Amino acid sequence: MEWKQIPLGPLQTNCYLLYDKAKQCIVIDPGANGEALIEYIEQERLKPLAICLTHAHFDHIGAVEDVRNHWNIPVYIHENEQEWLLNPSLNGSARHPMEPIAGKPADHFFQEEGTLTIGPFTMQILETPGHSPGSVSYYLKEIETVFSGDALFNGGIGRTDLLGGDHATLIDSIYHKLLSLPDQTVVLPGHGFSTTVENEKTSNPYL
């Protein structure tokens, strides 16, 4: 199992393609540049099975409809943000000089933590709110990797001044859900470079 990081859009939001040897693929946070993303996925001969969102801020969902419609695949998100894909005021696109994002509802909603299996992929869903009320992280024990969205960054943490954000909640999420993972776990954030749990325990100035 492998992953590919693709920064998209003006905020360089990391979209991740998680794929296996058979080229089956999960698309995590397709944030923008839908046509270019689709072209790359087809060029690599990947076969998307689903879209998994860490949260529904505009810079993480901008290409959801393009990708979903192109392959007719389902979208997964936490139920606390089930309206955000439809509402530009909630996802933040209404506050930026861009085309407002108002798509269709997701197909599946996480109500609690647990195991998610899509095709050959099995991920642990970790609720990591604070940056947004429905933020989740996807942990794959098999490859010692967690997709942390905008909860935890390399040397930083997510901002908490946006709708539904809460600093104390975010810190609690990071300590109890992410830093409790094995030290060697690779952290793949929503922006910037990858890191490890051990690195963030020892050097993150916000922690």
Secondary structure, DSSP 8 states (H G I E B T S, - for coil): -EEEEEEETTTTEEEEEEE-TT-EEEEE---S-HHHHHHHHHHTT-EEEEEE-S---HHHHTTHHHHHHHHT--EEEEGGGTTTTT-HHHHSGGGSSS--------SEEE-SSEEEEETTEEEEEEE--SSSTT-EEEEEGGGTEEEEETSEETTEE----STT--HHHHHHHIIIIITTS-TT-EEEESBS--EEHHHHHHH-TT-
